[in-house]
Amino acid sequence: MILNLSFVVAVVYAFVYIMLDKKAGTLAGALCLLCWVGSNALAQSLGFSLAWKVVLVSELIFLTPGVIGHGVFEKRAPAALDNLIGVFVMEQFFVLLEVLQNFFGYEPYPGFQKAVQARVQADIKEWTVKKQEKSA
């Protein structure tokens, strides 16, 4: 394996996730480094000219349903347009926390799930009020 800029990025991600939550962040950091190992191996076996095309196609395949979902079901733009840091750092960690909570009952601190749900409901209510004001 070649230590390169992608390795530095993976280590920074791992560090940020560990700083956010020691237990879930350690898992997220390990997954980042595992992804780095896998992607580096893939790039070495395919060669750079083919590897970037595989990455581009996979990004398009996995991002398209989210964009369509936002447009069709939520009738609003994806959060990527509002907060790039959230997209590149927090969304993945939030999904991991959701998986850990749903399957294992994990909470970074007692009452975390209730606090998140209350915030989500408040944001939905605020969004609904703004939408009604625009249409009136």
C-alpha positions in Angstrom: 0.0 0.0 0.0 1.2 3.5 -0.9 1.0 6.2 1.7 -0.4 9.2 -0.2 -2.8 12.1 0.2 -5.8 9.7 0.4 -4.2 8.1 3.4 -3.8 11.5 5.1 -7.5 12.3 4.3 -8.6 8.9 5.8 -6.6 9.5 8.9 -8.0 13.0 9.3 -11.6 11.6 8.9 -10.8 8.9 11.5 -9.5 11.5 13.9 -12.5 13.8 13.4 -14.9 10.9 14.0 -13.1 9.8 17.2 -13.2 13.4 18.5 -17.0 13.5 17.9 -17.6 10.2 19.8 -15.0 7.9 21.1 -16.9 4.6 20.7 -18.7 5.1 17.4 -15.9 7.3 16.1 -13.4 4.5 16.6 -15.6 2.3 14.5 -16.0 5.0 11.9 -12.3 5.7 11.9 -11.6 2.0 11.4 -14.1 1.9 8.5 -12.4 4.9 6.9 -9.0 3.2 7.1 -10.5 -0.1 5.8 -12.0 1.8 2.9 -8.7 3.4 2.2 -7.0 0.0 2.1 -9.7 -1.3 -0.2 -9.8 1.6 -2.6 -6.0 1.7 -2.7 -5.9 -2.0 -3.6 -8.6 -1.4 -6.2 -6.7 1.5 -7.7 -3.5 -0.5 -7.9 -5.2 -3.5 -9.5 -7.2 -1.5 -12.0 -4.8 1.3 -12.7 -5.6 4.9 -12.2 -7.2 5.5 -15.6 -9.9 2.9 -15.0 -10.2 3.3 -11.2 -11.4 7.0 -11.3 -14.0 5.9 -13.8 -15.3 3.2 -11.5 -15.4 5.8 -8.7 -17.3 8.2 -10.8 -19.9 5.7 -11.9 -20.4 4.4 -8.3 -20.8 7.9 -7.0 -23.4 8.6 -9.7 -25.2 5.3 -8.9 -25.3 5.9 -5.2 -26.0 9.7 -5.2 -28.8 9.6 -7.8 -31.5 7.9 -5.5 -30.8 10.5 -2.8 -31.2 13.4 -5.1 -34.3 12.0 -6.7 -35.7 11.2 -3.2 -35.2 14.8 -2.1 -36.8 16.2 -5.2 -39.7 13.8 -5.5 -40.6 13.0 -1.9 -39.4 16.0 0.0 -39.8 18.5 -2.7 -36.7 20.4 -1.7 -33.0 20.6 -2.6 -30.5 18.2 -0.9 -28.6 19.5 2.1 -25.5 19.5 0.0 -26.4 22.8 -1.3 -26.6 24.3 2.2 -23.7 22.7 4.0 -20.8 20.9 2.3 -19.0 20.1 5.6 -22.2 18.3 6.7 -22.2 16.3 3.4 -18.6 15.3 3.5 -18.1 14.7 7.2 -21.4 14.5 9.2 -23.8 12.6 6.9 -21.8 9.4 7.0 -21.3 9.6 10.7 -25.0 10.3 11.3 -25.9 7.2 9.2 -23.5 5.1 11.3 -25.0 6.4 14.5 -28.5 5.6 13.1 -27.5 2.0 12.3 -25.8 1.6 15.7 -28.9 3.0 17.5 -31.4 1.0 15.5 -29.7 -2.3 15.6 -27.8 -2.1 19.0 -29.6 0.7 20.9 -26.4 2.7 21.0 -26.5 6.3 22.1 -23.5 8.6 22.5 -25.1 9.9 25.7 -28.4 9.2 27.5 -31.3 10.9 25.7 -29.5 11.4 22.4 -32.1 9.7 20.3 -34.9 11.7 21.9 -33.0 15.0 21.4 -32.3 14.2 17.7 -36.0 13.2 17.1 -37.1 16.4 18.8 -34.8 18.5 16.7 -35.9 16.7 13.5 -39.6 17.3 14.3 -38.9 21.0 15.1 -37.1 21.3 11.7 -39.9 19.6 9.9 -42.4 21.9 11.5 -40.3 25.0 10.7 -39.9 23.8 7.1 -43.7 23.1 6.8 -44.5 26.6 8.1 -42.1 28.2 5.6 -43.5 26.2 2.8 -47.1 27.2 3.7 -46.0 30.9 3.9 -44.5 30.7 0.4 -47.6 29.2 -1.1 -50.0 31.6 0.6 
